[in-house]
């Protein structure tokens, strides 16, 4: 099958822009995380919800891009397209994580200097496939699926959702999909309210895989359902208002504290189940106001994926620095944090132009 039969549809530029806004907030979350004493007092407290927002966006875009193409597209073609889109950055992220591994010297990762080179390289090669490594191969000590690039766990679940979509869920009628999404929403709310938040999913054990699956199934397939039933309304300044809403949700301080964990769980449930779909709905129907706004949305959309996939390879050095200087305050840390943030954005753009786009173009020709 040639690529002409799967020619690209018009983009939703505002949704692209919102993905970039959320990606930048994720970086600020990871930069403030090591300054907190625990999950109750991180400055960017709900930054991890960006992942749930990404899943929702992904489900919406997948439905829009592929739902009407299955008459002329095989499951194999679908997976080729997804691999071509996702894997080049996965490989680079794991490679950069491996290059920096032994240089992030810190008491926070006592395992690092006991890890033989062959084992680190094996973890890197497994990471290239995005398959999770078992706890016995945790070479960093954080019990992560991807010790060389922390954010890899969400890409693993992204693939799980894509596989479920391709092999069966795409065939569901709107009512049947609605029932699935409703059940998934109940599961998500139960998880959030019981635990006090939805944070988790990056460890290969039963409890954390359940968290990862629960965080993936509702937003991804709610996004898919939304792409099928939404009748966009045209609103002005949608990018501005939706960006402010995303920022408000992700920068919201922890609610309820240690004494009332369930309150924070209710907040996160409402955000993921109701507010995120509303934001995507408004963003999909929004009107771009100017060429400048279009350029901003395009830039943010273009860098969003490389920024998300690569920033933690730089954050490791920052986390090591903070852990080696006990008692560092936000006032002392912010210049370094700003440097990492700007460096991550610059790196994302360079990688986009010099690696991601050329490699994807090459893969498209090879995979045909």
N, C-alpha and C positions, 0 to 999 in steps of 0.2 A: 504494500500500500504506500503510495507516495504522500508526501507532506501536504500537497495541494488539497487533498480530500479532507485534511484536518486543519485547514487554514485558521489562523488565529481570529477570534472574535474581538470586537471592541472591548477595551478594558473599562473597569470602573475606577477612574482616576482617584476619586475621593477615598475609596476603600484601600487603594494602594498607599495613599498618603497616611491613612490611619494606621496601617500596618507598620509604617516607618515610625510614627509617633510612639506606638506601643513598644517597638524595638528599642528606641532611645530610652524610654522609661525603664525597660528591663535592665539596661546597662546601669542606670542610676540606682536601681534596686540592688544590683550586685555590688556596686561601689559603696553603698551605705550598710549593707548586710554585715560585714565584719566589724563594724563600729557598734553594733548592738550587743546586748548581753544574751539575747535569745530572740525567739520569734515574736515576742510581745512588744518589743520596743525598737524595731528597725525603723529608721526615718522614712523610707519609702515602703511603708508596711505591706501594702497589697500589690506590690510590683509583680509578684508571681502570677497574679490573675491574668497578666498579659498572655500567658501561654494558653489559657482557656479562651481568650479573645482570638488568638491566632487560629485555634482549632475551629472556632465558629466561622471566621473569615474563610478558612480553607474549605470547609464543607459547602459554604455558599458558592465560592468560586468554582469548585469541582462540579457542583450541580449545574451551574451556569455554563461551564465550558464543555461538559461531556454528556449531560443527560440526553441530549437530542442527537448524539453521534453514534449510539450503539448499533444502529442499523448498518453502519459502514465501518465499524471499528471493532477489533477483537480485544479480548482481555489482555492478550500479549502486547498489542499496540498501546493500550492504556498504560501498562506497566513500563513499557519503553519510554513513554512520554514522562512519566513520573520520575523514573530513574535519571533520565537526562536532565530533568529540572532540579532534582534534590541532591543527587550523589556527588557531583563535582565539589560542592561546598562541604559536604560531609567528609570527603577524603582530605581536603585541604585543612579543615578544622582539626582533624585527628593528627595530621602531619605536624602542624604548628604546635599543637599540644605536646607532641612527642619531642619536638626540638627544644621546647622550653622546660621539659619535665625535670631534668636534673639541675636546672638553674634556679628553680623556685625553692631555694634552700630555706627551710623553716622548721621550727619545733612543732608546728601544726601538722606537718606531714612527716613523722619520724620514719615512715616506711621507705621514703624515696631512695635513700642512699643504700638500702639493703636490696634493692630491686636489680637483678642482673639485666644487662642490655637485651638479651634474647627475649626475656619475658615482657619487657616494655615494648619491644618491636612486635611481639605476638599480639599483645593487647591492641596495638595500633592497627595491625592487619585485620583483626576482628572488628575493630571500630570502623574500618573502611566499609564493612558490610552493613553497618548500623545495628547488627545483632548485639544484644547486651552480653557483657562478660559476667560470669558467676562471681559470687563473693570471694571464692578462693583465688580469683585473679585480680582482686582489688589491690592495685599497686600504689594507691595514694592514701588509703585509710579513711575515706569518706563513705565507703559502702555504695559506690555509684556504679551504674551500668556502664558508664563511659568515663573512666578515671582520667583520660587524657583531654577530654572536652566535656565538661559537666552538662552542657545543654543537649548533648546527644540523645538523652532519654526521650525528649519530646518528639524528636524526629522518628525514633523507633515507634512511638504510638501513632504518629502521623501515618506511617506506613501501615500499621495495623488497621487504622480507619480506612485507608485507601483500598486495602485488600478486601475488607468487609463490604465496602461499597461495590467494588468491581465484581466480586463473586456472587453477590446476591441482593444486598440491600437496595441497589439501584433499581431493582425490579419491583420493589414495593409500591403499591398505590399510595396516593396521598393520605387516605385515612389510616392505612396500615403503618406508614411511616410516622404519622402523627401519634399513633398508639405507642410505637417504639420510643419516640422522643419523650412522650409523657412519662413512661416508665423510667426512662433514663434520668429525667428531671427529678423524680422522686428519689432515685438512688443517689443522685448528686446532693440533693438537699439533706438526705439522711447522713451522708458522709460528712458534709460540712458542719451540720449542727451537732453531730456526735463528737467530732474531733475539734470543733471550734474553727476549723479552716479546711481548705482543700489542698494545702501545700503538701507536696510529696509526689511519689511516682517514679523516683530515679534509682531505686534499689531493686535488685532481682530477688525478691522474696514474695511470698503469697500476699502479705498485707499491703506492701507498696505497689505491687502490680495491680492489685484491686483498685488502689487509689488512682493509678495511671489510667486504667481502663475506664473508670467512672468519670474521670476528668476529660476523657477523650470522647466517649460515646455521645453524651448529651450535646456538647457544643457542636461537634462535627456534624451530627445528623440533624440537629436543629438548624444549622446553617444550610444543609441540603434541603430541608423542608421549606425553609424561608425562600430559597432560590426558586422553588416550585410554586409557591402560593402568593408571594409578594407582588402587589401592584404598586409600583413606586409612586410616591407623591413628590412633586418637584418643590423643594424648599431652598431658599436662598441662604448663603453662608453656612451650608451644611458642614463643610470641612472644618470651619472654625468651631461651630457648636459641638460637633461630634468629637473633635480633638479635646475640647475643654471637658466634655463628659468623660472621655477615656482617662484623661489626666486626673480628674477629680476622684474617680473610682480607684485608680491605682495608687494615688498619693494619699488616700484617706488613711488616717491613723487607725491603729487597732481599736476595735470597739469592744467594750465590756471587760477588758482586762482578764487576768487569770481567774477571777472570781465568777465571771459569767461568760465562759467560752462560747456557749450556745448563741449569744447575741452576735458575735462576729460571724458565726456560721450562718445565721439568718441573713446578715448583710451580704455575705459572699454568694449565697444561694440566689438572692434577689438580683444581684448584679449579673451573675452568669446566666440565669434562667430567663430573666425579663429584660434587664437594661442593655446587655450586650446585643441581643437580637434587635432591640429597638435602634441602637446606634448603627448597626449594619443596615437595617432597613432605611433609616434616614440618609445614611451615607450613599447607599445604592441609588437613591432617588434624587440626591442633591445635585445642584447645578454649580458648575465651576464658574467663578465670577470674573476671572481674568486670565491672561496668558501667564502672569506671574504665579498665580495660584496653581495653574496647571503644571508649571515647571517645578514648583515646590512639591506637589503631590507625586510627580514622576520621580524626582530625585529621592524623596523619602521611600517610595515604593521600591525603587531600584536597589537602594542600599539595605533595605530592611532585612532581607534574608542573609546576605553576607555579614551584616552587622550582628545579627543574632547568633549566627554560627561561629563567628570568630572572636567576639569580644572577650569571652572568658579565657581565651589563651593569653590575653594581656592581663586580665583581672587576677590571674594566679600570682603574678609578680607583685601586684598591689596587696593582695591578701597576705602574702609572705612578709612583705615589708611591715604591714600593720601588726602581724603576730610577733614579729621580731622586735617591735618597739611598743611594749606594753603601755597601756594608758594613753595611746594616741587619741586626740579629740578630733571632732569634725573640723574644727578651726585649723588644726595642723594638717589634716588629711586632705582638705578640699582642693588645694592646688594640684596634688598628685592625682586625685580623683578626676579633676577637670582634664588633666593631661591624658589620662587613660580614656576618658570619654571622647575627646577630640581625636586622639590617636586611633581609637576604634572606628570612628566615622571615616577618617581619612583612609585607613587600611581597607575598610569595607568598599569604598569607592574605587581605590586602586585595584583591588582584587576583582571587583565586578568587571572593570574594563579590560584588565590585562589577563585575567584567568577565567572567570566564570562565564562571561559571554562567549569568548572564543572557544572554550572547551565544550560548551553546550552546542554551539554551532557545528563543531567537529563531530560531536556525538550524534547530532540530528542527521548528518550526512551518513555516518557509519551505520546507524540503526535503521535509517530509511523509513 
